Amino acid sequence: MEASWLCGLVDIGSNTIRGVIYQVKGSQFQEVASRCDFASLITFVEHDLLTSEGCIVLSESLGRMASFFAAHRCQQIHCFATASLRGIQNFPEAQQKAAEMGFQLELLSGEEEARCDFFSLLHQISVPTGVGLDLGGGSGQLFCFTEGQLREHISRPIGVSAMKKRFSASSDPGWEAAMPLCAFVQEQLAAAVSFKQYAGLRIYGMGGSLRAAVHTSRILWGADSAPVLTVEQLTALFQALRTPEGRSAALQADADRLPTLGSGLLVLKTICEYMGAAEIEFVDSSVREGYLWKNIIKQ
């Protein structure tokens, strides 16, 4: 009988640093424990450098992750970063901080992140054709698949924290920030001309912003069995955030996401409109499961 073992993954994102422990048996895995720090590393990137304060935040969070994994006696631990540290000029310094906490930090390219997202999505849904979206804090990965095969994939700097920082640094975006933000997202998507051939396919989205949007909509408008938001609902949610009732619902859904939820809704709405999709379906999946499957289990 095949034995099971524990694998720990640290996912250093632009908004969160998340540690997850999986029980692995053969080709099967199941999440058994997790912890999350809302570190918002992207706010500590200035002039393409992670600031000294950001290095401290990273180090302290990884110290807590190390204790978390040690308490569960994980047999393997892997640590990777995505758009949070992608492109910073002092990445070796971040690697050194991670090494001091006992982690060998790997940097995923945008393309590698998109591939891991694809593997993760396929393990959650039994749909052969569609468009996948992983909207994070620093970037968004968009990938198209047909007949169960990945056909196109891109990574663009359209993450919710990056958009807030670029277009509405002081507060959640109002309509004055919406037009330039949406125009920027459209420009980023238009650079991948071949994506237009997949227009009209259903979009399956993952990430904390879409999860928070779905939960906020249920608090505002009542429970719905399907985790789906239409373009009209995304627009209505954005408008609702300007009201006390809407902000209260967003706080109940996920208080940490409130500062960037408006930016996220605009990005999601723009992507749906660009791809000719009337709605987007949330899938509770992440780059971590794809990384585990692609880089560890299949070895």
Phi and psi restraints in degrees (value plus and minus 20) as a CYANA .aco file:
   2 GLU   PHI     -90.9   -50.9
   2 GLU   PSI     112.8   152.8
   3 ALA   PHI    -101.7   -61.7
   3 ALA   PSI     132.0   172.0
   4 SER   PHI    -118.9   -78.9
   4 SER   PSI     138.9   178.9
   5 TRP   PHI    -168.0  -128.0
   5 TRP   PSI     144.0   184.0
   6 LEU   PHI    -125.6   -85.6
   6 LEU   PSI     110.1   150.1
   7 CYS   PHI    -140.2  -100.2
   7 CYS   PSI     109.6   149.6
   8 GLY   PHI    -125.2   -85.2
   8 GLY   PSI     115.8   155.8
   9 LEU   PHI    -143.0  -103.0
   9 LEU   PSI     115.4   155.4
  10 VAL   PHI    -131.5   -91.5
  10 VAL   PSI     101.5   141.5
  11 ASP   PHI    -129.9   -89.9
  11 ASP   PSI      86.0   126.0
  12 ILE   PHI    -113.5   -73.5
  12 ILE   PSI      79.8   119.8
  13 GLY   PHI    -122.1   -82.1
  13 GLY   PSI     158.2   198.2
  14 SER   PHI     -90.9   -50.9
  14 SER   PSI     -53.3   -13.3
  15 ASN   PHI    -115.5   -75.5
  15 ASN   PSI     -67.5   -27.5
  16 THR   PHI    -144.0  -104.0
  16 THR   PSI     134.1   174.1
  17 ILE   PHI    -134.8   -94.8
  17 ILE   PSI      94.7   134.7
  18 ARG   PHI    -140.3  -100.3
  18 ARG   PSI     110.8   150.8
  19 GLY   PHI    -129.4   -89.4
  19 GLY   PSI     109.1   149.1
  20 VAL   PHI    -151.5  -111.5
  20 VAL   PSI     117.7   157.7
  21 ILE   PHI    -130.5   -90.5
  21 ILE   PSI     108.7   148.7
  22 TYR   PHI    -135.4   -95.4
  22 TYR   PSI     119.8   159.8
  23 GLN   PHI    -112.5   -72.5
  23 GLN   PSI     101.2   141.2
  24 VAL   PHI    -132.4   -92.4
  24 VAL   PSI     112.8   152.8
  25 LYS   PHI    -160.7  -120.7
  25 LYS   PSI      88.7   128.7
  26 GLY   PHI      43.5    83.5
  26 GLY   PSI    -143.4  -103.4
  27 SER   PHI    -118.5   -78.5
  27 SER   PSI     -12.5    27.5
  28 GLN   PHI    -125.1   -85.1
  28 GLN   PSI     129.0   169.0
  29 PHE   PHI    -167.4  -127.4
  29 PHE   PSI     136.1   176.1
  30 GLN   PHI    -167.5  -127.5
  30 GLN   PSI     114.4   154.4
  31 GLU   PHI     -91.1   -51.1
  31 GLU   PSI     112.0   152.0
  32 VAL   PHI    -138.5   -98.5
  32 VAL   PSI     -40.8    -0.8
  33 ALA   PHI    -183.4  -143.4
  33 ALA   PSI     133.1   173.1
  34 SER   PHI    -177.1  -137.1
  34 SER   PSI     139.5   179.5
  35 ARG   PHI    -165.6  -125.6
  35 ARG   PSI     133.1   173.1
  36 CYS   PHI    -159.2  -119.2
  36 CYS   PSI     114.1   154.1
  37 ASP   PHI    -131.6   -91.6
  37 ASP   PSI     105.8   145.8
  38 PHE   PHI    -106.0   -66.0
  38 PHE   PSI      58.1    98.1
  39 ALA   PHI    -101.2   -61.2
  39 ALA   PSI     -45.7    -5.7
  40 SER   PHI      31.3    71.3
  40 SER   PSI      32.6    72.6
  41 LEU   PHI     -78.9   -38.9
  41 LEU   PSI     -49.4    -9.4
  42 ILE   PHI     -81.4   -41.4
  42 ILE   PSI     -46.3    -6.3
  43 THR   PHI     -93.9   -53.9
  43 THR   PSI     -32.3     7.7
  44 PHE   PHI    -122.0   -82.0
  44 PHE   PSI      -8.2    31.8
  45 VAL   PHI    -119.3   -79.3
  45 VAL   PSI      97.8   137.8
  46 GLU   PHI    -151.8  -111.8
  46 GLU   PSI     108.4   148.4
  47 HIS   PHI      33.5    73.5
  47 HIS   PSI      22.8    62.8
  48 ASP   PHI      43.6    83.6
  48 ASP   PSI       6.8    46.8
  49 LEU   PHI    -150.4  -110.4
  49 LEU   PSI     119.1   159.1
  50 LEU   PHI     -99.4   -59.4
  50 LEU   PSI     100.5   140.5
  51 THR   PHI     -86.5   -46.5
  51 THR   PSI     146.3   186.3
  52 SER   PHI     -80.5   -40.5
  52 SER   PSI     -56.1   -16.1
  53 GLU   PHI     -85.5   -45.5
  53 GLU   PSI     -59.4   -19.4
  54 GLY   PHI     -84.1   -44.1
  54 GLY   PSI     -58.0   -18.0
  55 CYS   PHI     -83.1   -43.1
  55 CYS   PSI     -57.5   -17.5
  56 ILE   PHI     -87.1   -47.1
  56 ILE   PSI     -64.5   -24.5
  57 VAL   PHI     -78.6   -38.6
  57 VAL   PSI     -64.6   -24.6
  58 LEU   PHI     -81.9   -41.9
  58 LEU   PSI     -67.6   -27.6
  59 SER   PHI     -81.9   -41.9
  59 SER   PSI     -65.6   -25.6
  60 GLU   PHI     -84.7   -44.7
  60 GLU   PSI     -60.3   -20.3
  61 SER   PHI     -85.3   -45.3
  61 SER   PSI     -63.8   -23.8
  62 LEU   PHI     -86.8   -46.8
  62 LEU   PSI     -50.0   -10.0
  63 GLY   PHI     -82.5   -42.5
  63 GLY   PSI     -61.7   -21.7
  64 ARG   PHI     -87.4   -47.4
  64 ARG   PSI     -56.8   -16.8
  65 MET   PHI     -84.6   -44.6
  65 MET   PSI     -59.9   -19.9
  66 ALA   PHI     -81.0   -41.0
  66 ALA   PSI     -62.6   -22.6
  67 SER   PHI     -85.0   -45.0
  67 SER   PSI     -59.5   -19.5
  68 PHE   PHI     -80.3   -40.3
  68 PHE   PSI     -68.2   -28.2
  69 PHE   PHI     -88.7   -48.7
  69 PHE   PSI     -57.6   -17.6
  70 ALA   PHI     -83.2   -43.2
  70 ALA   PSI     -58.2   -18.2
  71 ALA   PHI     -84.5   -44.5
  71 ALA   PSI     -48.3    -8.3
  72 HIS   PHI    -117.7   -77.7
  72 HIS   PSI     -22.8    17.2
  73 ARG   PHI      35.9    75.9
  73 ARG   PSI      35.9    75.9
  74 CYS   PHI     -90.8   -50.8
  74 CYS   PSI     118.6   158.6
  75 GLN   PHI     -99.5   -59.5
  75 GLN   PSI     -51.4   -11.4
  76 GLN   PHI    -153.6  -113.6
  76 GLN   PSI     125.3   165.3
  77 ILE   PHI    -156.6  -116.6
  77 ILE   PSI     110.5   150.5
  78 HIS   PHI    -145.3  -105.3
  78 HIS   PSI     124.7   164.7
  79 CYS   PHI    -154.4  -114.4
  79 CYS   PSI     106.5   146.5
  80 PHE   PHI    -160.2  -120.2
  80 PHE   PSI     135.7   175.7
  81 ALA   PHI    -141.5  -101.5
  81 ALA   PSI     134.0   174.0
  82 THR   PHI    -138.1   -98.1
  82 THR   PSI    -146.1  -106.1
  83 ALA   PHI     -87.4   -47.4
  83 ALA   PSI     -36.6     3.4
  84 SER   PHI     -77.0   -37.0
  84 SER   PSI     -61.0   -21.0
  85 LEU   PHI    -137.8   -97.8
  85 LEU   PSI     -18.0    22.0
  86 ARG   PHI     -92.1   -52.1
  86 ARG   PSI     100.9   140.9
  87 GLY   PHI      78.1   118.1
  87 GLY   PSI     -31.7     8.3
  88 ILE   PHI     -92.8   -52.8
  88 ILE   PSI     124.9   164.9
  89 GLN   PHI     -98.3   -58.3
  89 GLN   PSI     -41.3    -1.3
  90 ASN   PHI    -127.6   -87.6
  90 ASN   PSI      18.7    58.7
  91 PHE   PHI     -77.5   -37.5
  91 PHE   PSI     -58.1   -18.1
  92 PRO   PHI     -76.1   -36.1
  92 PRO   PSI     -52.2   -12.2
  93 GLU   PHI     -86.9   -46.9
  93 GLU   PSI     -60.6   -20.6
  94 ALA   PHI     -84.7   -44.7
  94 ALA   PSI     -59.5   -19.5
  95 GLN   PHI     -81.1   -41.1
  95 GLN   PSI     -59.7   -19.7
  96 GLN   PHI     -85.2   -45.2
  96 GLN   PSI     -61.7   -21.7
  97 LYS   PHI     -81.0   -41.0
  97 LYS   PSI     -60.8   -20.8
  98 ALA   PHI     -85.4   -45.4
  98 ALA   PSI     -62.2   -22.2
  99 ALA   PHI     -82.2   -42.2
  99 ALA   PSI     -56.4   -16.4
 100 GLU   PHI     -83.7   -43.7
 100 GLU   PSI     -45.4    -5.4
 101 MET   PHI    -114.9   -74.9
 101 MET   PSI     -16.8    23.2
 102 GLY   PHI      74.0   114.0
 102 GLY   PSI      -4.8    35.2
 103 PHE   PHI    -135.0   -95.0
 103 PHE   PSI     120.8   160.8
 104 GLN   PHI    -116.8   -76.8
 104 GLN   PSI      84.1   124.1
 105 LEU   PHI    -102.9   -62.9
 105 LEU   PSI     104.9   144.9
 106 GLU   PHI    -128.0   -88.0
 106 GLU   PSI     120.6   160.6
 107 LEU   PHI    -126.3   -86.3
 107 LEU   PSI      98.6   138.6
 108 LEU   PHI    -105.4   -65.4
 108 LEU   PSI     113.5   153.5
 109 SER   PHI     -90.1   -50.1
 109 SER   PSI     145.2   185.2
 110 GLY   PHI     -81.1   -41.1
 110 GLY   PSI     -57.7   -17.7
 111 GLU   PHI     -88.0   -48.0
 111 GLU   PSI     -61.3   -21.3
 112 GLU   PHI     -85.8   -45.8
 112 GLU   PSI     -58.5   -18.5
 113 GLU   PHI     -82.8   -42.8
 113 GLU   PSI     -62.7   -22.7
 114 ALA   PHI     -82.8   -42.8
 114 ALA   PSI     -59.6   -19.6
 115 ARG   PHI     -85.5   -45.5
 115 ARG   PSI     -61.4   -21.4
 116 CYS   PHI     -84.2   -44.2
 116 CYS   PSI     -58.4   -18.4
 117 ASP   PHI     -80.4   -40.4
 117 ASP   PSI     -61.4   -21.4
 118 PHE   PHI     -82.6   -42.6
 118 PHE   PSI     -67.5   -27.5
 119 PHE   PHI     -80.0   -40.0
 119 PHE   PSI     -60.6   -20.6
 120 SER   PHI     -84.6   -44.6
 120 SER   PSI     -64.9   -24.9
 121 LEU   PHI     -83.1   -43.1
 121 LEU   PSI     -61.6   -21.6
 122 LEU   PHI     -83.4   -43.4
 122 LEU   PSI     -46.2    -6.2
 123 HIS   PHI    -101.5   -61.5
 123 HIS   PSI     -29.3    10.7
 124 GLN   PHI    -124.5   -84.5
 124 GLN   PSI     -49.8    -9.8
 125 ILE   PHI    -148.4  -108.4
 125 ILE   PSI     126.5   166.5
 126 SER   PHI    -123.5   -83.5
 126 SER   PSI      35.9    75.9
 127 VAL   PHI    -137.3   -97.3
 127 VAL   PSI     103.6   143.6
 128 PRO   PHI     -98.9   -58.9
 128 PRO   PSI     -41.5    -1.5
 129 THR   PHI    -154.5  -114.5
 129 THR   PSI     117.2   157.2
 130 GLY   PHI     146.6   186.6
 130 GLY   PSI    -190.8  -150.8
 131 VAL   PHI    -141.8  -101.8
 131 VAL   PSI     110.6   150.6
 132 GLY   PHI    -126.4   -86.4
 132 GLY   PSI     127.7   167.7
 133 LEU   PHI    -159.2  -119.2
 133 LEU   PSI     107.0   147.0
 134 ASP   PHI    -136.3   -96.3
 134 ASP   PSI      83.3   123.3
 135 LEU   PHI    -118.5   -78.5
 135 LEU   PSI      90.7   130.7
 136 GLY   PHI    -125.3   -85.3
 136 GLY   PSI    -178.7  -138.7
 137 GLY   PHI    -103.0   -63.0
 137 GLY   PSI     -58.4   -18.4
 138 GLY   PHI    -121.3   -81.3
 138 GLY   PSI     -50.1   -10.1
 139 SER   PHI    -163.3  -123.3
 139 SER   PSI     150.5   190.5
 140 GLY   PHI    -149.2  -109.2
 140 GLY   PSI     109.1   149.1
 141 GLN   PHI    -122.0   -82.0
 141 GLN   PSI     106.2   146.2
 142 LEU   PHI    -141.9  -101.9
 142 LEU   PSI     111.7   151.7
 143 PHE   PHI    -164.3  -124.3
 143 PHE   PSI     124.3   164.3
 144 CYS   PHI    -135.0   -95.0
 144 CYS   PSI     119.3   159.3
 145 PHE   PHI    -159.6  -119.6
 145 PHE   PSI     124.4   164.4
 146 THR   PHI    -157.9  -117.9
 146 THR   PSI     124.6   164.6
 147 GLU   PHI      31.4    71.4
 147 GLU   PSI      15.2    55.2
 148 GLY   PHI      54.8    94.8
 148 GLY   PSI      -8.2    31.8
 149 GLN   PHI    -139.6   -99.6
 149 GLN   PSI     117.9   157.9
 150 LEU   PHI     -92.6   -52.6
 150 LEU   PSI     106.8   146.8
 151 ARG   PHI    -128.0   -88.0
 151 ARG   PSI     -64.9   -24.9
 152 GLU   PHI    -160.3  -120.3
 152 GLU   PSI     127.2   167.2
 153 HIS   PHI    -174.1  -134.1
 153 HIS   PSI     119.7   159.7
 154 ILE   PHI    -159.2  -119.2
 154 ILE   PSI     137.9   177.9
 155 SER   PHI    -147.4  -107.4
 155 SER   PSI     110.0   150.0
 156 ARG   PHI    -150.8  -110.8
 156 ARG   PSI     129.7   169.7
 157 PRO   PHI     -98.5   -58.5
 157 PRO   PSI      42.0    82.0
 158 ILE   PHI    -141.2  -101.2
 158 ILE   PSI       5.0    45.0
 159 GLY   PHI     -84.2   -44.2
 159 GLY   PSI     138.7   178.7
 160 VAL   PHI     -85.2   -45.2
 160 VAL   PSI     -59.4   -19.4
 161 SER   PHI     -92.0   -52.0
 161 SER   PSI     -57.7   -17.7
 162 ALA   PHI     -82.9   -42.9
 162 ALA   PSI     -59.8   -19.8
 163 MET   PHI     -90.4   -50.4
 163 MET   PSI     -58.8   -18.8
 164 LYS   PHI     -84.4   -44.4
 164 LYS   PSI     -63.7   -23.7
 165 LYS   PHI     -83.8   -43.8
 165 LYS   PSI     -56.6   -16.6
 166 ARG   PHI     -99.3   -59.3
 166 ARG   PSI     -58.0   -18.0
 167 PHE   PHI    -134.5   -94.5
 167 PHE   PSI     -38.8     1.2
 168 SER   PHI    -175.1  -135.1
 168 SER   PSI      49.8    89.8
 169 ALA   PHI     -89.4   -49.4
 169 ALA   PSI     -49.5    -9.5
 170 SER   PHI    -108.9   -68.9
 170 SER   PSI     -44.9    -4.9
 171 SER   PHI    -177.2  -137.2
 171 SER   PSI     151.0   191.0
 172 ASP   PHI     -81.6   -41.6
 172 ASP   PSI     121.6   161.6
 173 PRO   PHI     -85.3   -45.3
 173 PRO   PSI     115.7   155.7
 174 GLY   PHI    -116.3   -76.3
 174 GLY   PSI    -191.6  -151.6
 175 TRP   PHI     -83.9   -43.9
 175 TRP   PSI     -45.9    -5.9
 176 GLU   PHI     -84.9   -44.9
 176 GLU   PSI     -46.9    -6.9
 177 ALA   PHI    -114.5   -74.5
 177 ALA   PSI     -36.2     3.8
 178 ALA   PHI     -84.7   -44.7
 178 ALA   PSI     -65.2   -25.2
 179 MET   PHI     -83.8   -43.8
 179 MET   PSI     -70.2   -30.2
 180 PRO   PHI     -85.3   -45.3
 180 PRO   PSI     -54.4   -14.4
 181 LEU   PHI     -83.2   -43.2
 181 LEU   PSI     -69.5   -29.5
 182 CYS   PHI     -84.2   -44.2
 182 CYS   PSI     -57.1   -17.1
 183 ALA   PHI     -84.2   -44.2
 183 ALA   PSI     -59.0   -19.0
 184 PHE   PHI     -84.3   -44.3
 184 PHE   PSI     -64.7   -24.7
 185 VAL   PHI     -81.7   -41.7
 185 VAL   PSI     -62.8   -22.8
 186 GLN   PHI     -80.4   -40.4
 186 GLN   PSI     -60.9   -20.9
 187 GLU   PHI     -83.2   -43.2
 187 GLU   PSI     -60.9   -20.9
 188 GLN   PHI     -85.1   -45.1
 188 GLN   PSI     -59.5   -19.5
 189 LEU   PHI     -92.4   -52.4
 189 LEU   PSI     -56.8   -16.8
 190 ALA   PHI     -85.1   -45.1
 190 ALA   PSI     -41.7    -1.7
 191 ALA   PHI     -84.2   -44.2
 191 ALA   PSI     -44.3    -4.3
 192 ALA   PHI    -119.0   -79.0
 192 ALA   PSI      59.8    99.8
 193 VAL   PHI     -78.7   -38.7
 193 VAL   PSI     -57.7   -17.7
 194 SER   PHI     -85.7   -45.7
 194 SER   PSI     -36.4     3.6
 195 PHE   PHI     -85.5   -45.5
 195 PHE   PSI     -44.1    -4.1
 196 LYS   PHI     -82.5   -42.5
 196 LYS   PSI     -43.9    -3.9
 197 GLN   PHI     -88.2   -48.2
 197 GLN   PSI     -34.3     5.7
 198 TYR   PHI    -122.3   -82.3
 198 TYR   PSI      -9.2    30.8
 199 ALA   PHI     -79.1   -39.1
 199 ALA   PSI     118.9   158.9
 200 GLY   PHI      76.6   116.6
 200 GLY   PSI     -34.1     5.9
 201 LEU   PHI     -92.6   -52.6
 201 LEU   PSI     134.6   174.6
 202 ARG   PHI     -88.2   -48.2
 202 ARG   PSI     120.0   160.0
 203 ILE   PHI    -121.9   -81.9
 203 ILE   PSI     109.9   149.9
 204 TYR   PHI    -131.8   -91.8
 204 TYR   PSI      98.5   138.5
 205 GLY   PHI    -131.5   -91.5
 205 GLY   PSI     127.0   167.0
 206 MET   PHI    -150.7  -110.7
 206 MET   PSI     142.9   182.9
 207 GLY   PHI     101.0   141.0
 207 GLY   PSI     136.7   176.7
 208 GLY   PHI     -85.5   -45.5
 208 GLY   PSI     -51.4   -11.4
 209 SER   PHI     -87.8   -47.8
 209 SER   PSI     -64.2   -24.2
 210 LEU   PHI     -88.1   -48.1
 210 LEU   PSI     -58.6   -18.6
 211 ARG   PHI     -79.1   -39.1
 211 ARG   PSI     -65.9   -25.9
 212 ALA   PHI     -84.4   -44.4
 212 ALA   PSI     -57.1   -17.1
 213 ALA   PHI     -84.7   -44.7
 213 ALA   PSI     -63.4   -23.4
 214 VAL   PHI     -82.3   -42.3
 214 VAL   PSI     -66.5   -26.5
 215 HIS   PHI     -84.0   -44.0
 215 HIS   PSI     -59.9   -19.9
 216 THR   PHI     -82.9   -42.9
 216 THR   PSI     -62.4   -22.4
 217 SER   PHI     -83.1   -43.1
 217 SER   PSI     -56.3   -16.3
 218 ARG   PHI     -89.7   -49.7
 218 ARG   PSI     -56.0   -16.0
 219 ILE   PHI     -87.9   -47.9
 219 ILE   PSI     -59.5   -19.5
 220 LEU   PHI     -95.3   -55.3
 220 LEU   PSI     -62.5   -22.5
 221 TRP   PHI    -137.6   -97.6
 221 TRP   PSI     -15.8    24.2
 222 GLY   PHI      78.9   118.9
 222 GLY   PSI     137.9   177.9
 223 ALA   PHI     -86.9   -46.9
 223 ALA   PSI     126.0   166.0
 224 ASP   PHI    -154.7  -114.7
 224 ASP   PSI     116.9   156.9
 225 SER   PHI     -88.7   -48.7
 225 SER   PSI     -49.1    -9.1
 226 ALA   PHI    -122.2   -82.2
 226 ALA   PSI     110.7   150.7
 227 PRO   PHI    -100.0   -60.0
 227 PRO   PSI      44.2    84.2
 228 VAL   PHI    -144.1  -104.1
 228 VAL   PSI     118.7   158.7
 229 LEU   PHI    -145.0  -105.0
 229 LEU   PSI     111.2   151.2
 230 THR   PHI    -103.7   -63.7
 230 THR   PSI     146.5   186.5
 231 VAL   PHI     -79.3   -39.3
 231 VAL   PSI     -59.8   -19.8
 232 GLU   PHI     -83.6   -43.6
 232 GLU   PSI     -59.2   -19.2
 233 GLN   PHI     -89.1   -49.1
 233 GLN   PSI     -56.9   -16.9
 234 LEU   PHI     -81.4   -41.4
 234 LEU   PSI     -61.7   -21.7
 235 THR   PHI     -85.9   -45.9
 235 THR   PSI     -63.1   -23.1
 236 ALA   PHI     -84.3   -44.3
 236 ALA   PSI     -57.0   -17.0
 237 LEU   PHI     -85.5   -45.5
 237 LEU   PSI     -61.3   -21.3
 238 PHE   PHI     -80.2   -40.2
 238 PHE   PSI     -63.7   -23.7
 239 GLN   PHI     -85.3   -45.3
 239 GLN   PSI     -57.2   -17.2
 240 ALA   PHI     -86.0   -46.0
 240 ALA   PSI     -48.8    -8.8
 241 LEU   PHI     -84.3   -44.3
 241 LEU   PSI     -35.6     4.4
 242 ARG   PHI    -104.4   -64.4
 242 ARG   PSI     -20.0    20.0
 243 THR   PHI    -135.0   -95.0
 243 THR   PSI     134.2   174.2
 244 PRO   PHI     -78.0   -38.0
 244 PRO   PSI     -59.4   -19.4
 245 GLU   PHI     -84.5   -44.5
 245 GLU   PSI     -62.8   -22.8
 246 GLY   PHI     -87.3   -47.3
 246 GLY   PSI     -62.1   -22.1
 247 ARG   PHI     -86.9   -46.9
 247 ARG   PSI     -56.4   -16.4
 248 SER   PHI     -83.5   -43.5
 248 SER   PSI     -61.6   -21.6
 249 ALA   PHI     -84.7   -44.7
 249 ALA   PSI     -61.3   -21.3
 250 ALA   PHI     -85.9   -45.9
 250 ALA   PSI     -56.8   -16.8
 251 LEU   PHI     -84.3   -44.3
 251 LEU   PSI     -60.7   -20.7
 252 GLN   PHI     -85.9   -45.9
 252 GLN   PSI     -57.9   -17.9
 253 ALA   PHI     -89.4   -49.4
 253 ALA   PSI     -68.5   -28.5
 254 ASP   PHI    -189.9  -149.9
 254 ASP   PSI      74.1   114.1
 255 ALA   PHI     -79.2   -39.2
 255 ALA   PSI     -55.8   -15.8
 256 ASP   PHI     -86.0   -46.0
 256 ASP   PSI     -45.4    -5.4
 257 ARG   PHI    -107.7   -67.7
 257 ARG   PSI     -33.0     7.0
 258 LEU   PHI     -74.7   -34.7
 258 LEU   PSI     -65.3   -25.3
 259 PRO   PHI     -79.6   -39.6
 259 PRO   PSI     -45.8    -5.8
 260 THR   PHI    -134.3   -94.3
 260 THR   PSI     -16.6    23.4
 261 LEU   PHI     -85.9   -45.9
 261 LEU   PSI     -59.5   -19.5
 262 GLY   PHI     -80.4   -40.4
 262 GLY   PSI     -65.4   -25.4
 263 SER   PHI     -80.8   -40.8
 263 SER   PSI     -62.2   -22.2
 264 GLY   PHI     -81.6   -41.6
 264 GLY   PSI     -62.5   -22.5
 265 LEU   PHI     -82.3   -42.3
 265 LEU   PSI     -59.5   -19.5
 266 LEU   PHI     -86.5   -46.5
 266 LEU   PSI     -60.9   -20.9
 267 VAL   PHI     -84.2   -44.2
 267 VAL   PSI     -66.5   -26.5
 268 LEU   PHI     -80.8   -40.8
 268 LEU   PSI     -64.7   -24.7
 269 LYS   PHI     -81.2   -41.2
 269 LYS   PSI     -64.4   -24.4
 270 THR   PHI     -85.1   -45.1
 270 THR   PSI     -61.3   -21.3
 271 ILE   PHI     -83.6   -43.6
 271 ILE   PSI     -65.1   -25.1
 272 CYS   PHI     -79.3   -39.3
 272 CYS   PSI     -66.3   -26.3
 273 GLU   PHI     -85.4   -45.4
 273 GLU   PSI     -60.9   -20.9
 274 TYR   PHI     -84.1   -44.1
 274 TYR   PSI     -58.3   -18.3
 275 MET   PHI    -108.6   -68.6
 275 MET   PSI     -16.3    23.7
 276 GLY   PHI      46.5    86.5
 276 GLY   PSI      11.3    51.3
 277 ALA   PHI    -123.3   -83.3
 277 ALA   PSI     112.9   152.9
 278 ALA   PHI     -97.5   -57.5
 278 ALA   PSI     -39.7     0.3
 279 GLU   PHI    -176.6  -136.6
 279 GLU   PSI     149.2   189.2
 280 ILE   PHI    -153.0  -113.0
 280 ILE   PSI     117.8   157.8
 281 GLU   PHI    -127.3   -87.3
 281 GLU   PSI     107.9   147.9
 282 PHE   PHI     -98.0   -58.0
 282 PHE   PSI     114.3   154.3
 283 VAL   PHI    -142.8  -102.8
 283 VAL   PSI     106.1   146.1
 284 ASP   PHI     -97.8   -57.8
 284 ASP   PSI      60.9   100.9
 285 SER   PHI    -165.3  -125.3
 285 SER   PSI     149.3   189.3
 286 SER   PHI    -178.3  -138.3
 286 SER   PSI     147.9   187.9
 287 VAL   PHI     -79.3   -39.3
 287 VAL   PSI     -47.1    -7.1
 288 ARG   PHI     -82.3   -42.3
 288 ARG   PSI     -65.9   -25.9
 289 GLU   PHI     -84.2   -44.2
 289 GLU   PSI     -57.8   -17.8
 290 GLY   PHI     -86.8   -46.8
 290 GLY   PSI     -59.2   -19.2
 291 TYR   PHI     -83.3   -43.3
 291 TYR   PSI     -64.7   -24.7
 292 LEU   PHI     -80.0   -40.0
 292 LEU   PSI     -67.2   -27.2
 293 TRP   PHI     -87.5   -47.5
 293 TRP   PSI     -68.0   -28.0
 294 LYS   PHI     -94.0   -54.0
 294 LYS   PSI     -60.8   -20.8
 295 ASN   PHI    -123.1   -83.1
 295 ASN   PSI     -33.9     6.1
 296 ILE   PHI    -140.3  -100.3
 296 ILE   PSI     -77.2   -37.2
 297 ILE   PHI     -87.0   -47.0
 297 ILE   PSI     -59.4   -19.4
 298 LYS   PHI    -102.1   -62.1
 298 LYS   PSI     -22.7    17.3
